[in-house]
């Protein structure tokens, strides 16, 4: 399961990078650029299941970004989505996408992974 955790970390890093640069809403799907912070050689050294799962997560979040952001905004009554820390916002995006669209992953795992990612 370490490979899935690594894939989630890569997905958060990439979403963060897109969000930080203001490109997250303009990304063309499917997203196939290099992962944020990884050179081509480093990405090629990753196991194929890590690359596939990270790409799946990134594309899923980007495809459902408006729905996910609307849900964050609806339930974050004290802070607008723009005022949520970039890292936290993208961990939330990944977690909500996973809860809504990846039914094979137990919610406890999603929450545990979100906590681990936020601690890292």
MMTF fields as JSON, N, C-alpha, C and O atoms, coordinates in Angstrom:
{
  "mmtfVersion": "1.0.0",
  "mmtfProducer": "UNKNOWN",
  "numBonds": 479,
  "numAtoms": 480,
  "numGroups": 120,
  "numChains": 1,
  "numModels": 1,
  "chainsPerModel": [1],
  "groupsPerChain": [120],
  "chainIdList": ["A"],
  "bondAtomList": [4, 2, 8, 6, 12, 10, 16, 14, 20, 18, 24, 22, 28, 26, 32, 30, 36, 34, 40, 38, 44, 42, 48, 46, 52, 50, 56, 54, 60, 58, 64, 62, 68, 66, 72, 70, 76, 74, 80, 78, 84, 82, 88, 86, 92, 90, 96, 94, 100, 98, 104, 102, 108, 106, 112, 110, 116, 114, 120, 118, 124, 122, 128, 126, 132, 130, 136, 134, 140, 138, 144, 142, 148, 146, 152, 150, 156, 154, 160, 158, 164, 162, 168, 166, 172, 170, 176, 174, 180, 178, 184, 182, 188, 186, 192, 190, 196, 194, 200, 198, 204, 202, 208, 206, 212, 210, 216, 214, 220, 218, 224, 222, 228, 226, 232, 230, 236, 234, 240, 238, 244, 242, 248, 246, 252, 250, 256, 254, 260, 258, 264, 262, 268, 266, 272, 270, 276, 274, 280, 278, 284, 282, 288, 286, 292, 290, 296, 294, 300, 298, 304, 302, 308, 306, 312, 310, 316, 314, 320, 318, 324, 322, 328, 326, 332, 330, 336, 334, 340, 338, 344, 342, 348, 346, 352, 350, 356, 354, 360, 358, 364, 362, 368, 366, 372, 370, 376, 374, 380, 378, 384, 382, 388, 386, 392, 390, 396, 394, 400, 398, 404, 402, 408, 406, 412, 410, 416, 414, 420, 418, 424, 422, 428, 426, 432, 430, 436, 434, 440, 438, 444, 442, 448, 446, 452, 450, 456, 454, 460, 458, 464, 462, 468, 466, 472, 470, 476, 474],
  "bondOrderList": [1, 1, 1, 1, 1, 1, 1, 1, 1, 1, 1, 1, 1, 1, 1, 1, 1, 1, 1, 1, 1, 1, 1, 1, 1, 1, 1, 1, 1, 1, 1, 1, 1, 1, 1, 1, 1, 1, 1, 1, 1, 1, 1, 1, 1, 1, 1, 1, 1, 1, 1, 1, 1, 1, 1, 1, 1, 1, 1, 1, 1, 1, 1, 1, 1, 1, 1, 1, 1, 1, 1, 1, 1, 1, 1, 1, 1, 1, 1, 1, 1, 1, 1, 1, 1, 1, 1, 1, 1, 1, 1, 1, 1, 1, 1, 1, 1, 1, 1, 1, 1, 1, 1, 1, 1, 1, 1, 1, 1, 1, 1, 1, 1, 1, 1, 1, 1, 1, 1],
  "groupList": [{"groupName": "UNK", "atomNameList": ["N", "CA", "C", "O"], "elementList": ["N", "C", "C", "O"], "formalChargeList": [0, 0, 0, 0], "bondAtomList": [1, 0, 2, 1, 3, 2], "bondOrderList": [1, 1, 2], "singleLetterCode": "X", "chemCompType": "L-PEPTIDE LINKING"}],
  "groupTypeList": [0, 0, 0, 0, 0, 0, 0, 0, 0, 0, 0, 0, 0, 0, 0, 0, 0, 0, 0, 0, 0, 0, 0, 0, 0, 0, 0, 0, 0, 0, 0, 0, 0, 0, 0, 0, 0, 0, 0, 0, 0, 0, 0, 0, 0, 0, 0, 0, 0, 0, 0, 0, 0, 0, 0, 0, 0, 0, 0, 0, 0, 0, 0, 0, 0, 0, 0, 0, 0, 0, 0, 0, 0, 0, 0, 0, 0, 0, 0, 0, 0, 0, 0, 0, 0, 0, 0, 0, 0, 0, 0, 0, 0, 0, 0, 0, 0, 0, 0, 0, 0, 0, 0, 0, 0, 0, 0, 0, 0, 0, 0, 0, 0, 0, 0, 0, 0, 0, 0, 0],
  "groupIdList": [1, 2, 3, 4, 5, 6, 7, 8, 9, 10, 11, 12, 13, 14, 15, 16, 17, 18, 19, 20, 21, 22, 23, 24, 25, 26, 27, 28, 29, 30, 31, 32, 33, 34, 35, 36, 37, 38, 39, 40, 41, 42, 43, 44, 45, 46, 47, 48, 49, 50, 51, 52, 53, 54, 55, 56, 57, 58, 59, 60, 61, 62, 63, 64, 65, 66, 67, 68, 69, 70, 71, 72, 73, 74, 75, 76, 77, 78, 79, 80, 81, 82, 83, 84, 85, 86, 87, 88, 89, 90, 91, 92, 93, 94, 95, 96, 97, 98, 99, 100, 101, 102, 103, 104, 105, 106, 107, 108, 109, 110, 111, 112, 113, 114, 115, 116, 117, 118, 119, 120],
  "secStructList": [7, 2, 2, 2, 2, 2, 2, 2, 2, 2, 2, 2, 2, 2, 2, 2, 2, 2, 2, 2, 6, 6, 7, 6, 6, 6, 7, 7, 1, 1, 7, 7, 1, 7, 7, 6, 6, 7, 7, 2, 2, 2, 2, 2, 2, 1, 7, 2, 2, 2, 2, 2, 2, 2, 2, 2, 2, 2, 2, 2, 2, 2, 2, 6, 2, 2, 2, 2, 2, 2, 2, 2, 2, 2, 2, 7, 7, 1, 1, 7, 4, 4, 4, 1, 7, 2, 2, 2, 2, 2, 2, 2, 2, 2, 2, 2, 2, 2, 2, 2, 2, 7, 6, 6, 1, 7, 2, 2, 2, 2, 2, 2, 2, 2, 2, 2, 2, 2, 2, 7],
  "xCoordList": [0.809, 0.0, 0.851, 0.327, 2.164, 3.028, 2.974, 3.125, 2.759, 2.698, 1.466, 1.528, 0.355, -0.846, -0.647, -1.097, 0.024, 0.302, 1.204, 0.973, 2.223, 3.106, 2.312, 2.516, 1.422, 0.607, -0.276, -0.434, -0.845, -1.667, -0.82, -1.256, 0.383, 1.281, 1.643, 1.667, 1.922, 2.234, 1.024, 1.172, -0.162, -1.38, -1.576, -1.894, -1.389, -1.534, -0.489, -0.808, 0.757, 1.817, 1.476, 1.673, 0.968, 0.64, -0.546, -0.526, -1.583, -2.746, -2.347, -2.803, -1.497, -0.989, -0.269, -0.5, 0.596, 1.355, 0.424, 0.602, -0.563, -1.524, -2.302, -2.528, -2.709, -3.471, -2.605, -3.053, -1.383, -0.469, -0.217, -0.157, -0.071, 0.2, -1.059, -0.977, -2.215, -3.471, -3.959, -4.774, -3.468, -3.828, -4.815, -5.179, -5.249, -6.039, -7.382, -7.866, -7.979, -9.286, -9.168, -10.166, -7.97, -7.788, -7.115, -6.84, -6.847, -6.142, -6.968, -8.163, -6.303, -6.956, -6.908, -5.897, -8.01, -8.063, -7.859, -8.304, -7.233, -6.599, -5.276, -4.542, -4.992, -3.748, -2.624, -2.686, -1.606, -0.529, 0.856, 1.852, 0.929, 2.236, 3.002, 2.461, 4.268, 5.068, 4.453, 3.823, 4.638, 4.191, 5.026, 6.211, 4.413, 5.103, 6.292, 6.161, 7.444, 8.639, 9.396, 10.425, 8.904, 9.565, 10.093, 9.372, 11.35, 11.898, 11.398, 10.812, 11.626, 11.228, 11.924, 11.304, 13.192, 13.951, 13.393, 13.275, 13.048, 12.474, 11.109, 10.784, 10.315, 9.0, 9.143, 8.389, 10.103, 10.332, 10.789, 10.556, 11.44, 11.915, 10.8, 10.963, 9.661, 8.534, 7.92, 7.943, 7.376, 6.672, 5.464, 4.864, 5.115, 4.017, 2.683, 1.854, 2.452, 1.178, 1.079, -0.021, 2.208, 2.21, 1.829, 0.996, 2.433, 2.153, 0.69, 0.021, 0.201, -1.19, -2.177, -3.136, -1.952, -2.892, -2.838, -3.882, -1.651, -1.534, -2.224, -2.929, -2.018, -2.655, -4.171, -4.901, -4.639, -6.079, -6.655, -7.703, -5.979, -6.468, -6.464, -7.435, -5.382, -5.282, -6.387, -7.095, -6.538, -7.574, -8.969, -9.847, -9.183, -10.489, -10.829, -11.94, -9.874, -10.108, -10.363, -11.291, -9.553, -9.721, -11.052, -11.694, -11.458, -12.72, -13.92, -14.912, -13.838, -14.949, -14.653, -15.249, -13.74, -13.269, -14.396, -14.445, -15.294, -16.368, -17.281, -17.672, -17.627, -18.469, -17.768, -18.369, -16.505, -15.736, -15.582, -15.779, -15.234, -15.085, -16.404, -16.427, -17.487, -18.81, -19.119, -19.675, -18.765, -19.013, -18.154, -18.636, -16.902, -16.034, -16.621, -16.686, -17.043, -17.618, -18.898, -19.134, -19.711, -20.989, -20.781, -21.515, -19.797, -19.607, -18.542, -18.361, -17.852, -16.876, -17.517, -17.294, -18.307, -19.112, -18.306, -18.728, -17.172, -16.405, -15.273, -14.673, -14.973, -13.848, -14.182, -14.604, -13.996, -14.236, -13.133, -12.044, -13.424, -12.449, -11.148, -10.074, -11.238, -10.038, -9.15, -7.949, -9.73, -8.967, -8.45, -7.801, -8.732, -8.188, -6.77, -6.519, -5.85, -4.457, -4.372, -5.131, -3.461, -3.339, -3.144, -3.775, -2.285, -2.044, -3.314, -3.734, -3.923, -5.152, -6.269, -7.005, -6.385, -7.439, -7.288, -8.279, -6.068, -5.866, -5.937, -6.297, -5.6, -5.841, -7.349, -7.83, -8.094, -9.558, -10.132, -11.012, -9.641, -10.129, -9.914, -10.824, -8.713, -8.402, -9.266, -9.776, -9.429, -10.206, -11.678, -12.289, -12.244, -13.662, -13.886, -14.861, -12.995, -13.114, -13.096, -13.914, -12.164, -12.04, -13.285, -13.766, -13.804, -15.019, -16.216, -17.015, -16.334, -17.512, -17.415, -18.424, -16.227, -16.115, -15.284, -15.247, -14.635, -13.841, -14.482, -13.988, -15.554, -16.354, -15.639, -16.062, -14.567, -13.844, -12.885, -12.272, -12.752, -11.856, -12.698, -13.555, -12.453, -13.229, -12.99, -11.863, -14.034, -13.872, -12.812, -12.152, -12.641, -11.602, -10.212, -9.359, -9.984, -8.694, -8.495, -7.403, -9.552, -9.47, -9.114, -8.257, -9.771, -9.505, -8.094, -7.384, -7.684, -6.338, -5.274, -4.286, -5.471, -4.519, -4.481, -3.409, -5.631, -5.666, -4.869, -4.121, -5.032, -4.281, -2.784, -1.989, -2.391, -0.976, -0.381, 0.721, -1.129, -0.633, -0.481, 0.479, -1.425, -1.334, -0.173, 0.409, 0.172, 1.294, 2.63, 3.61, 2.662, 3.917, 4.177, 5.184],
  "yCoordList": [-1.205, 0.0, 1.269, 2.372, 1.111, 2.284, 2.95, 4.168, 2.161, 2.738, 3.624, 4.655, 3.242, 4.093, 5.379, 6.445, 5.281, 6.494, 7.433, 8.642, 6.879, 7.697, 8.335, 9.508, 7.587, 8.127, 9.267, 10.274, 9.12, 10.192, 11.432, 12.555, 11.228, 12.355, 13.076, 14.306, 12.324, 12.925, 13.694, 14.787, 13.132, 13.805, 15.13, 16.143, 15.129, 16.369, 17.385, 18.563, 16.951, 17.863, 18.492, 19.689, 17.675, 18.173, 19.118, 20.169, 18.757, 19.637, 20.953, 22.024, 20.864, 22.064, 22.964, 24.173, 22.378, 23.146, 23.845, 25.023, 23.109, 23.699, 24.827, 25.874, 24.613, 25.611, 26.836, 27.968, 26.618, 27.713, 28.606, 29.83, 27.985, 28.73, 29.268, 29.924, 29.0, 29.509, 28.778, 29.312, 27.555, 26.805, 25.677, 24.969, 25.493, 24.307, 24.287, 23.216, 25.433, 25.476, 25.463, 25.258, 25.679, 25.719, 24.472, 24.413, 23.482, 22.288, 21.51, 21.284, 21.107, 20.258, 18.815, 18.351, 18.125, 16.703, 15.86, 16.274, 14.728, 14.204, 14.907, 15.285, 15.071, 15.694, 14.696, 13.597, 15.054, 14.096, 14.726, 14.11, 15.952, 16.578, 15.856, 14.996, 16.218, 15.65, 15.993, 17.039, 15.118, 15.404, 16.547, 16.665, 17.38, 18.53, 18.077, 17.208, 18.667, 18.362, 17.137, 16.788, 16.475, 15.269, 15.539, 16.043, 15.201, 15.279, 14.071, 13.151, 14.079, 12.948, 11.669, 10.607, 11.769, 10.595, 10.068, 8.857, 10.982, 10.556, 9.914, 8.918, 10.488, 9.915, 8.536, 7.618, 8.392, 7.093, 6.04, 4.848, 6.474, 5.535, 5.06, 4.073, 5.768, 5.349, 4.065, 3.804, 3.278, 2.065, 2.464, 3.515, 1.627, 1.971, 2.102, 2.924, 1.303, 1.42, 2.744, 3.267, 3.298, 4.607, 5.684, 6.545, 5.634, 6.614, 6.531, 7.554, 5.323, 5.145, 5.638, 6.334, 5.285, 5.689, 7.195, 7.822, 7.786, 9.234, 9.972, 10.956, 9.495, 10.104, 9.972, 10.915, 8.799, 8.569, 9.568, 10.164, 9.75, 10.673, 12.122, 12.85, 12.531, 13.914, 14.188, 15.189, 13.312, 13.503, 13.468, 14.218, 12.612, 12.539, 13.824, 14.339, 14.348, 15.604, 16.735, 17.523, 16.824, 17.9, 17.782, 18.789, 16.561, 16.352, 16.763, 17.266, 16.556, 16.856, 18.054, 18.196, 18.911, 20.013, 20.941, 21.331, 21.301, 22.222, 21.611, 22.294, 20.334, 19.66, 19.581, 19.86, 19.201, 19.052, 20.403, 20.5, 21.439, 22.774, 23.3, 23.976, 23.003, 23.427, 22.756, 23.383, 21.493, 20.772, 21.347, 21.52, 21.639, 22.257, 23.595, 23.886, 24.4, 25.711, 25.594, 26.383, 24.614, 24.439, 24.057, 24.528, 23.215, 22.723, 23.481, 23.228, 24.382, 25.213, 26.565, 27.533, 26.614, 27.8, 28.977, 30.126, 28.716, 29.796, 30.316, 31.344, 29.61, 30.021, 29.737, 28.632, 30.725, 30.493, 29.602, 29.516, 28.947, 28.012, 28.724, 28.125, 29.981, 30.739, 31.005, 31.228, 30.982, 31.264, 30.013, 30.107, 28.849, 27.612, 27.453, 27.648, 27.101, 26.89, 26.008, 25.048, 26.327, 25.59, 24.088, 23.289, 23.708, 22.282, 21.629, 20.589, 22.235, 21.683, 21.599, 20.614, 22.635, 22.663, 21.501, 20.885, 21.202, 20.132, 18.746, 17.785, 18.627, 17.367, 17.145, 16.029, 18.204, 18.101, 17.702, 16.844, 18.316, 17.988, 16.51, 15.828, 16.03, 14.634, 13.713, 12.706, 14.05, 13.211, 13.172, 12.104, 14.315, 14.351, 13.617, 12.878, 13.812, 13.058, 11.555, 10.807, 11.125, 9.7, 9.179, 8.09, 9.944, 9.516, 9.396, 8.468, 10.334, 10.354, 9.377, 8.799, 9.184, 8.469, 7.184, 6.45, 6.902, 5.667, 4.804, 4.733, 4.171, 3.425, 2.197, 1.65, 1.757, 0.579, 0.9, -0.006, 2.176, 2.587, 2.977, 3.857, 2.33, 2.578, 4.01, 4.501, 4.681, 6.058, 6.206, 7.242, 5.196, 5.279, 5.409, 6.114, 4.737, 4.82, 6.217, 6.779, 6.777, 8.125, 9.141, 10.0, 9.036, 9.973, 9.786, 10.763, 8.535, 8.246, 8.79, 9.376, 8.6, 9.114, 10.638, 11.227, 11.279, 12.751, 13.265, 14.236, 12.614, 13.029, 12.827, 13.707, 11.679, 11.411, 12.432, 12.937, 12.73, 13.695, 15.073, 15.783, 15.462, 16.787, 16.858, 17.927, 15.733, 15.716, 15.783, 16.314, 15.242, 15.237, 16.607, 16.814],
  "zCoordList": [0.0, 0.0, 0.0, -0.153, 0.172, 0.128, -1.232, -1.336, -2.278, -3.613, -3.762, -4.431, -3.152, -3.217, -2.431, -2.851, -1.295, -0.518, -1.311, -1.345, -1.942, -2.778, -3.915, -4.226, -4.531, -5.617, -5.115, -5.805, -3.935, -3.36, -3.075, -3.325, -2.555, -2.274, -3.571, -3.611, -4.621, -5.924, -6.448, -6.994, -6.287, -6.749, -6.012, -6.636, -4.695, -3.922, -4.359, -4.52, -4.554, -4.996, -6.345, -6.553, -7.247, -8.585, -8.542, -9.184, -7.794, -7.656, -6.989, -7.39, -5.975, -5.311, -6.307, -6.338, -7.113, -8.099, -9.089, -9.398, -9.576, -10.516, -9.853, -10.46, -8.612, -7.869, -7.571, -7.751, -7.122, -6.795, -8.008, -7.888, -9.169, -10.4, -11.065, -12.104, -10.483, -11.016, -12.252, -13.004, -12.476, -13.676, -13.428, -14.367, -12.21, -11.892, -12.618, -12.984, -12.827, -13.492, -15.014, -15.705, -15.545, -16.989, -17.553, -18.752, -16.717, -17.176, -18.175, -17.986, -19.24, -20.236, -19.754, -19.226, -19.945, -19.584, -20.817, -21.887, -20.751, -19.552, -19.262, -20.176, -17.995, -17.559, -17.732, -17.182, -18.48, -18.74, -18.612, -18.991, -18.08, -17.889, -16.793, -16.099, -16.649, -15.568, -14.228, -14.07, -13.276, -11.923, -11.368, -11.677, -10.556, -9.985, -9.149, -8.286, -9.407, -8.644, -9.114, -8.536, -10.154, -10.669, -12.073, -12.934, -12.29, -13.636, -14.42, -13.848, -15.702, -16.547, -16.071, -16.017, -15.732, -15.271, -13.951, -13.765, -13.028, -11.746, -11.944, -11.297, -12.838, -13.107, -13.751, -13.429, -14.656, -15.299, -14.29, -14.49, -13.205, -12.184, -11.254, -10.536, -11.27, -10.428, -10.969, -12.172, -10.065, -10.485, -11.322, -11.097, -12.278, -13.192, -12.467, -12.858, -11.408, -10.694, -9.945, -9.771, -9.499, -8.843, -9.855, -9.569, -11.024, -12.073, -12.501, -12.641, -12.705, -13.142, -12.099, -12.434, -10.831, -9.791, -9.552, -9.37, -9.548, -9.372, -10.518, -10.293, -11.741, -12.908, -12.824, -13.128, -12.411, -12.221, -11.217, -11.466, -10.092, -9.063, -9.546, -9.342, -10.178, -10.679, -11.689, -11.578, -12.665, -13.682, -13.082, -13.51, -12.101, -11.447, -10.72, -10.849, -9.951, -9.238, -10.229, -10.042, -11.276, -12.255, -12.997, -13.294, -13.291, -14.002, -13.147, -13.675, -11.853, -10.948, -10.053, -8.986, -10.483, -9.649, -9.211, -8.044, -10.109, -9.735, -8.681, -7.735, -8.83, -7.843, -6.492, -5.454, -6.513, -5.275, -4.586, -3.375, -5.333, -4.752, -4.213, -3.184, -4.886, -4.404, -3.078, -2.176, -2.954, -1.703, -0.576, 0.543, -0.863, 0.151, 0.583, 1.778, -0.364, -0.045, 0.775, 1.691, 0.442, 1.138, 2.597, 3.465, 2.882, 4.242, 5.029, 6.22, 4.398, 5.097, 5.371, 4.644, 6.42, 6.68, 7.234, 7.098, 7.845, 8.469, 7.603, 7.916, 6.508, 5.679, 4.22, 3.879, 3.37, 1.945, 1.394, 1.963, 0.291, -0.294, -0.666, -0.604, -1.045, -1.402, -0.197, -0.349, 1.003, 2.221, 2.92, 3.962, 2.357, 2.909, 2.381, 1.192, 3.262, 2.896, 1.648, 1.517, 0.738, -0.529, -0.342, -1.033, 0.577, 0.802, 1.324, 0.819, 2.329, 2.911, 1.874, 1.818, 1.061, 0.038, -0.935, -1.327, -1.323, -2.294, -1.671, -2.35, -0.398, 0.307, 0.425, 0.232, 0.742, 0.793, -0.563, -0.639, -1.618, -2.959, -3.275, -3.745, -3.016, -3.285, -2.432, -2.924, -1.171, -0.259, -0.635, -0.639, -0.945, -1.316, -2.63, -2.769, -3.589, -4.84, -4.561, -5.095, -3.728, -3.422, -2.714, -3.025, -1.771, -1.062, -2.003, -1.883, -2.933, -3.813, -4.976, -5.378, -5.52, -6.8, -6.753, -7.741, -5.66, -5.546, -4.463, -3.338, -4.804, -3.831, -3.275, -2.256, -3.923, -3.441, -2.295, -1.731, -1.949, -0.866, 0.339, 0.251, 1.445, 2.671, 3.162, 3.1, 3.648, 4.14, 5.232, 5.31, 6.069, 7.105, 6.497, 7.037, 5.382, 4.699, 4.13, 4.215, 3.549, 2.975, 4.057, 3.854, 5.192, 6.295, 6.828, 7.067, 7.016, 7.507, 6.558, 7.001, 5.272, 4.279, 4.279, 4.144, 4.427, 4.456, 5.65, 5.534, 6.79, 7.988, 7.773, 8.103, 7.225, 6.966, 5.999, 6.213, 4.926, 3.944, 4.555, 4.255, 5.419, 6.041, 7.028, 7.217, 7.663, 8.589, 7.853, 8.377, 6.642, 5.878, 5.311, 4.634]
}
